[in-house]
Every structure is written in C-alpha cells, then in structure tokens.
Amino acid sequence: MRLKTLTWVPCSLLLLMLTPLSPCAYARQPTGSASASTTTTAPDPAQIQRLEQQVAEAKSAGDNAWMLTSSALVLLMTGPGLALFYGGLVRRKNVLGCMMQSFTLMALITVLWALWGYSLCFGSGTGFIGGFQHFFLRGVGAAPDADYAGTVPQQTFMMFQLMFAIITPALITGAFAERMKFSAMVMFMILWSIIVYDPMAHMVWGKGGWLNASLGGRFPTLDFAGGTVVHITSGVSALVCALVLGKRLGYPKVPMPPHSVVLSFIGACLLWVGWFGFNAGSALTAGSLASSAFVATHFGAAAAAVGWSGMEWIRNGKPSVLGAISGAVAGLVAITPASGFVAPLPALLIGLVAGVVCYWMVARVKARLGYDDSLDAFGVHGMGGTVGALLTGLFATAAVNPIFKDAHGHPLPVGLIDGHAGQMLSQAVGVLIAWGLALVGTLVILKLVDAVVGLRVSEEHEIQGLDLSQHGEEAYNFEA
C-alpha cells in the first residue's frame, strides 16, 4: 500500500504540471492598457545620467586604488628590494654604504620630481624634452589627464611615474659599488636624472615624444613599462661608470664574494613581487590589460630563472642560489617592455632567452673584457633591457594590445609576427637612442663631477670600507 501511494504522488504532480490552464485561469490574468505587464514609462534622463556618473565613479575608484597600490609596489622595489639585493652582494664593510645610496635616491629624486622632473618628462614640450607648465607640480591635482590616464587623478599618475624615476638611477649604483664617494654619487644622480632620464622618459612616454607609440611619435617604440627608459639607460650608464671609475682594489685577483646571499635572496623576492606593480600597473587601469601584463611578468621571470640556472648547471655542474635570483631579475628586466604587448607563451620565450644571454654576459663576456661592473648592472639591465626591447617588436600582437589603429578605429598589426615588420626598425631606433643618450650623457656627467668633487674614494677609505669612511657606521656590531 505504501509503494502505491509513493508512486501515485509524483505521477499526480507531473500530470498537473503538464495540464494546460483552463480558459478561466487565463481570464484571471490582467489585460488591457491598465495592465502592469504592458504599461511602459519613458526613461528618466536625469536618472540615467546619475547611473552613468555612478558607474564612471566606480571605475575611477577601482583604477585609482590599483594605481596607488602599484605605486607602493614599485617603491618597494627600491627600498627594501634593491637595497637588500645589492646590499647582500657587496662585502660586509660596504653594506650600509650600498643601502644608503638606494635610500638617498628615494628622497632626493622625489624632491627633484616635485620641482621639475615630472614636468620635463610629461609636460608638453618638444620631441626630446617636456615643457615647464608643471614646474613645482603646478596644475597637477585631482583632475585626470586624458592623454595619459583618463580614469585616475593626475596626482596619482604623477606618483606612479615618480617611483620609476627613483629606481632607475638606483640600478646604476650596482656598477660603482664599493668605490664612489657619497658626495659624487649625489651630484651624479641629480645631473643624470635631468640629462638622461627626463629626456628619455619624455621621448617614449610623454606628449609629443619622438618615440611615443600611443601618441603618434615619429618612431613609435613599444615600451610598456621601461625597457628603454629604465633598464637600457641605467644599464649602459652603469657600464660607463664602471669603465671610468676603474676596478676595485685587488679586482679580479682578490676574492670578493657576497657577504650575505640571504639578504640578496630576500631582496630578489621583493623585486619579483614589486615588479607586478611596475608592469601591470603600467596598464594605468585595473582591466584585462593589467591582467595580461601581470601574467607575462611572472612567466618571463620564471623562464629566465630556469634558463640562467640551466646554463650554470651545465657549465659548473651545479646551480647556485645567486644565479637563480639573478636569472629571475634578468627575466623581469627583459619582459618589462613587452609585458603589455605579448601573450603568455612568448613571455616564456623572452624570459628564457634573457636568462641565457644575461648569464653569458656576466659569466663570460665580463671576464673576457675585464671591466669591473661590481654587481652586474650592465650584464643584467643593459643587456636584458636590449634583448627585451628588440623581442617586443617581434612578439607584440594586437590581440593583446591594439595600440595601433587606422582612421576608422580598426586595429592594425603591432609586431613582426602580427604582420608589421617595420616595428623592428622602430624598436632598433629606440634602443640606439637609449644607448647613445646614456653613453654620451653619463660620460659628460662623470667628467664634470670628477672635476668638481672627485669621483672615487681614496685608497685608504676604500680599504676601510664605505660604511665607516662615508657614514661613520658599521652594519654589524659583533661585540654586542
């Protein structure tokens, strides 16, 4: 009896569901012009306008939050990231002096940026350098600048770009580590930021810049986050500094191993994390392009770490920790110009090539030529940036970033594999200008600084170490 009841209930329910409504049932539905289902009301223009404004404000708030976060991440790259990475690589007597250089630039470049740096980079001027309209940050407030970042306050954009201006000269300090006067470093960096960094940043990213790809430059160079502006200029300038200052006392006969690979390891990991703000933040919005740059950044770093470690394993029979972290940084450098233009698999390839090339430069070429680039700023940043800038022209695609468009707004091919062979020429022009400006500008600045205050510490002070001779302190107090 129970089985029959259980069978009957679902069958009855199914029958009711399949039975159409009777005419009476249909008659009970509201009909006519007074029916709620057929009544239409004209949209309220004021309400629509309010909704559109709320949507725009929400997007602006989201983009602004991401850009402020990215700015903090990029500052993290200099201190503590680069300070720890470089500080661990020098000898114990020079660790504070090395870290102090990075910290000093965080403060010094900020002041210069507020006075004139931002205006010379992003103000309207010539194809080579910006104008004076934003001196002392005049006109830089809550209103966006549509030519750069239309959904965030110009003040936020200004701060984000400041973090790039801080870390770029800090990268150079790795080349003259353990032997440049602190006073000479300060004078050199002030002049270098004006003569080398500001013009290069304007040419690539500023309004009217000769190399600006997004605003119709004469030679549109694809540089999403600073392959030419940051890494080639700092890396090539580092090489010039190493050659002009000469070798450290005892190099290469006296062993000069890093005093703490642990500090360098922590610094490299902080650099990797901070680089997401560096590259993904350069999308200037919190949209899909930021996601694409984020993915490319991570893939490029990972592949380069594998490439460098693999080469070291083959040559030395074992991979080192220092080699692995150096490879990761090389990959981050190389993917920087390409991060907003390439798909994930090309990002892997760019990182792998950079890891191999930069290892070869550091392990073979530097030893053969005999120059003393203390912390391999040129081998990693100069060569990594050059490789990345050229490979960007090869792998950039409109499917990732349709930066070029025709008169009707339709996307055009971007890189060589996309069908735009001419982009390789534009990339080569950008690379050559970055190399030339860094070479000539740095050489002139070094000669001037040497004539005014002298470049190098005395032999006695170099033996004593920069910590005591330049700052009167020691990093480690073992007596305590």
Backbone hydrogen bonds, N-H to C=O, Kabsch-Sander energy under -0.5 kcal/mol:
donor,donor_aa,acceptor,acceptor_aa,energy
5,T,1,M,-1.9
6,L,2,R,-2.3
7,T,3,L,-1.7
8,W,4,K,-2.1
9,V,5,T,-1.8
11,C,7,T,-1.2
12,S,8,W,-2.2
13,L,9,V,-2.2
14,L,10,P,-2.4
15,L,11,C,-2.0
16,L,12,S,-2.1
17,M,13,L,-1.9
18,L,14,L,-1.7
19,T,15,L,-1.1
26,Y,22,S,-2.1
27,A,23,P,-2.1
28,R,24,C,-1.1
28,R,25,A,-0.6
29,Q,26,Y,-1.5
35,S,32,G,-1.6
38,T,35,S,-0.5
39,T,35,S,-0.9
48,I,44,D,-2.4
49,Q,45,P,-2.4
50,R,46,A,-2.1
51,L,47,Q,-2.5
52,E,48,I,-2.6
53,Q,49,Q,-2.2
54,Q,50,R,-2.3
55,V,51,L,-2.3
56,A,52,E,-2.4
57,E,53,Q,-2.4
58,A,54,Q,-2.2
59,K,55,V,-2.3
60,S,56,A,-2.5
61,A,57,E,-2.4
62,G,58,A,-2.3
63,D,59,K,-2.7
64,N,60,S,-2.7
65,A,61,A,-2.3
66,W,62,G,-2.0
67,M,63,D,-2.4
68,L,64,N,-2.5
69,T,65,A,-2.1
70,S,66,W,-2.6
71,S,67,M,-2.2
72,A,68,L,-1.9
73,L,69,T,-2.1
74,V,70,S,-2.3
75,L,71,S,-2.0
76,L,72,A,-2.0
77,M,73,L,-0.9
77,M,74,V,-0.5
78,T,74,V,-0.8
78,T,75,L,-0.7
79,G,75,L,-2.1
81,G,76,L,-2.5
82,L,77,M,-3.2
83,A,78,T,-2.0
84,L,80,P,-2.7
85,F,81,G,-2.4
86,Y,82,L,-3.0
87,G,83,A,-2.1
88,G,84,L,-2.2
89,L,85,F,-0.6
89,L,86,Y,-0.8
90,V,86,Y,-1.0
94,N,91,R,-2.3
95,V,92,R,-0.9
98,C,94,N,-2.2
99,M,95,V,-2.4
100,M,96,L,-3.0
101,Q,97,G,-1.2
102,S,98,C,-1.2
103,F,99,M,-2.3
104,T,100,M,-2.9
105,L,101,Q,-1.8
106,M,102,S,-1.3
107,A,103,F,-1.2
108,L,104,T,-3.3
109,I,105,L,-1.8
111,V,107,A,-1.7
112,L,108,L,-2.1
113,W,109,I,-2.6
114,A,110,T,-2.0
115,L,111,V,-1.8
116,W,112,L,-2.8
117,G,112,L,-2.6
118,Y,113,W,-1.8
120,L,116,W,-2.4
121,C,117,G,-1.7
122,F,118,Y,-3.0
123,G,119,S,-2.0
125,G,207,K,-0.7
126,T,129,I,-2.3
130,G,120,L,-2.8
135,F,132,F,-2.0
136,F,115,L,-2.5
137,L,134,H,-2.0
138,R,135,F,-1.4
140,V,137,L,-1.7
141,G,139,G,-0.9
145,D,149,A,-0.6
146,A,144,P,-0.7
148,Y,145,D,-1.8
149,A,145,D,-2.0
152,V,149,A,-1.0
154,Q,143,A,-1.3
155,Q,141,G,-2.1
156,T,153,P,-0.6
157,F,153,P,-1.9
158,M,154,Q,-2.7
159,M,155,Q,-2.0
160,F,156,T,-2.4
161,Q,157,F,-2.3
162,L,158,M,-1.6
163,M,159,M,-1.4
164,F,160,F,-0.8
165,A,161,Q,-1.8
166,I,162,L,-1.6
167,I,163,M,-1.9
168,T,164,F,-1.9
170,A,166,I,-1.0
171,L,167,I,-1.6
171,L,168,T,-0.6
172,I,168,T,-0.7
172,I,169,P,-0.7
173,T,169,P,-0.8
173,T,170,A,-0.6
174,G,171,L,-1.2
175,A,172,I,-2.3
176,F,172,I,-0.7
179,R,176,F,-1.5
180,M,176,F,-0.8
181,K,455,L,-2.5
185,M,181,K,-2.1
186,V,182,F,-2.2
187,M,183,S,-2.1
188,F,184,A,-2.8
189,M,185,M,-2.5
190,I,186,V,-1.9
191,L,187,M,-2.0
192,W,188,F,-2.7
193,S,189,M,-2.2
194,I,190,I,-1.2
195,I,191,L,-2.9
196,V,192,W,-2.5
197,Y,192,W,-1.9
198,D,193,S,-2.3
200,M,196,V,-1.7
201,A,197,Y,-2.9
202,H,198,D,-2.1
203,M,199,P,-2.6
204,V,200,M,-1.9
205,W,201,A,-2.7
206,G,201,A,-0.7
206,G,202,H,-1.5
209,G,206,G,-1.9
210,W,127,G,-2.1
211,L,203,M,-1.6
212,N,203,M,-0.5
212,N,209,G,-1.3
213,A,221,T,-0.6
216,G,213,A,-0.5
217,G,212,N,-3.7
219,F,210,W,-3.1
221,T,211,L,-2.2
221,T,219,F,-0.8
222,L,220,P,-0.5
223,D,221,T,-0.7
224,F,337,P,-2.0
225,A,336,T,-0.6
230,V,226,G,-1.7
231,H,226,G,-2.0
232,I,227,G,-2.0
233,T,228,T,-1.4
234,S,230,V,-1.7
235,G,231,H,-2.5
236,V,232,I,-2.7
237,S,233,T,-1.9
238,A,234,S,-2.0
239,L,235,G,-1.7
240,V,236,V,-2.0
241,C,237,S,-2.4
242,A,238,A,-2.5
243,L,239,L,-2.1
244,V,240,V,-2.6
245,L,241,C,-2.7
246,G,242,A,-1.3
251,Y,248,R,-2.2
253,K,250,G,-0.6
254,V,250,G,-3.3
259,H,90,V,-2.0
260,S,88,G,-2.3
264,S,260,S,-1.5
265,F,261,V,-2.6
266,I,262,V,-2.2
267,G,263,L,-2.5
268,A,264,S,-2.6
269,C,265,F,-2.1
270,L,266,I,-2.1
271,L,267,G,-2.3
272,W,268,A,-2.3
273,V,269,C,-2.1
274,G,270,L,-2.9
275,W,271,L,-2.0
276,F,273,V,-1.4
277,G,273,V,-0.5
277,G,274,G,-1.1
278,F,274,G,-1.5
279,N,275,W,-2.8
280,A,276,F,-1.4
281,G,276,F,-0.8
281,G,277,G,-0.7
282,S,279,N,-0.8
283,A,280,A,-1.4
284,L,281,G,-2.0
291,S,287,G,-1.3
292,S,288,S,-2.4
293,A,289,L,-2.3
294,F,290,A,-2.2
295,V,291,S,-2.4
296,A,292,S,-2.4
297,T,293,A,-2.2
298,H,294,F,-2.0
299,F,295,V,-2.5
300,G,296,A,-2.5
301,A,297,T,-2.0
302,A,298,H,-2.2
303,A,299,F,-2.4
304,A,300,G,-1.9
305,A,301,A,-2.1
306,V,302,A,-1.9
307,G,303,A,-2.5
308,W,304,A,-2.9
309,S,305,A,-2.1
310,G,306,V,-2.5
311,M,307,G,-2.1
312,E,308,W,-2.4
313,W,309,S,-2.6
314,I,310,G,-2.3
315,R,311,M,-2.3
316,N,312,E,-3.2
317,G,313,W,-1.6
318,K,312,E,-0.6
324,A,320,S,-1.9
325,I,321,V,-2.3
326,S,322,L,-2.0
327,G,323,G,-2.3
328,A,324,A,-2.0
329,V,325,I,-2.0
330,A,326,S,-2.3
331,G,327,G,-2.3
332,L,328,A,-2.2
333,V,329,V,-2.3
334,A,330,A,-2.4
335,I,331,G,-2.2
336,T,332,L,-0.8
336,T,333,V,-0.7
339,S,335,I,-1.9
341,F,338,A,-2.7
342,V,338,A,-1.4
347,A,343,A,-1.7
348,L,344,P,-1.8
349,L,345,L,-1.9
350,I,346,P,-2.8
351,G,347,A,-2.3
352,L,348,L,-2.4
353,V,349,L,-2.5
354,A,350,I,-2.4
355,G,351,G,-2.4
356,V,352,L,-1.9
357,V,353,V,-2.8
358,C,354,A,-2.8
359,Y,355,G,-1.6
360,W,356,V,-2.2
361,M,357,V,-2.2
362,V,358,C,-2.3
363,A,359,Y,-3.3
364,R,360,W,-1.9
365,V,360,W,-1.9
366,K,361,M,-2.3
368,R,364,R,-2.2
369,L,365,V,-2.8
370,G,366,K,-2.2
373,D,371,Y,-0.9
374,S,175,A,-1.4
374,S,372,D,-1.2
375,L,174,G,-1.9
376,D,373,D,-1.7
380,V,376,D,-1.8
381,H,377,A,-2.0
382,G,377,A,-1.1
383,M,378,F,-2.2
384,G,380,V,-0.9
385,G,381,H,-2.2
386,T,382,G,-1.6
387,V,383,M,-2.7
388,G,384,G,-2.4
389,A,385,G,-2.4
390,L,386,T,-2.1
391,L,387,V,-2.5
392,T,388,G,-1.6
393,G,389,A,-1.1
394,L,390,L,-0.7
395,F,391,L,-2.4
396,A,392,T,-2.1
397,T,341,F,-2.2
400,V,397,T,-1.0
401,N,397,T,-2.0
403,I,401,N,-2.4
406,D,410,H,-2.4
409,G,406,D,-1.8
412,L,404,F,-2.8
415,G,396,A,-1.4
416,L,393,G,-2.7
417,I,394,L,-2.2
419,G,416,L,-1.5
420,H,415,G,-2.7
421,A,419,G,-0.6
423,Q,420,H,-1.3
424,M,421,A,-1.4
425,L,421,A,-0.5
426,S,422,G,-1.7
427,Q,423,Q,-2.5
428,A,424,M,-2.1
429,V,425,L,-2.4
430,G,426,S,-2.3
431,V,427,Q,-2.4
432,L,428,A,-2.5
433,I,429,V,-2.4
434,A,430,G,-2.2
435,W,431,V,-2.7
436,G,432,L,-2.9
437,L,433,I,-2.9
438,A,434,A,-2.2
439,L,435,W,-2.7
440,V,436,G,-2.4
441,G,437,L,-2.2
442,T,438,A,-2.0
443,L,439,L,-1.9
444,V,440,V,-2.3
445,I,441,G,-2.3
446,L,442,T,-2.6
447,K,443,L,-2.0
448,L,444,V,-2.0
449,V,445,I,-2.9
450,D,446,L,-2.6
451,A,447,K,-1.7
452,V,448,L,-1.5
453,V,449,V,-2.7
454,G,449,V,-1.5
457,V,179,R,-1.7
462,E,458,S,-2.4
463,I,459,E,-2.0
464,Q,460,E,-2.1
465,G,461,H,-2.4
467,D,93,K,-2.0
469,S,465,G,-2.1
470,Q,466,L,-2.3
471,H,466,L,-0.8
471,H,467,D,-0.9
472,G,468,L,-1.0
473,E,467,D,-2.0
478,F,476,Y,-0.9
480,A,477,N,-0.6
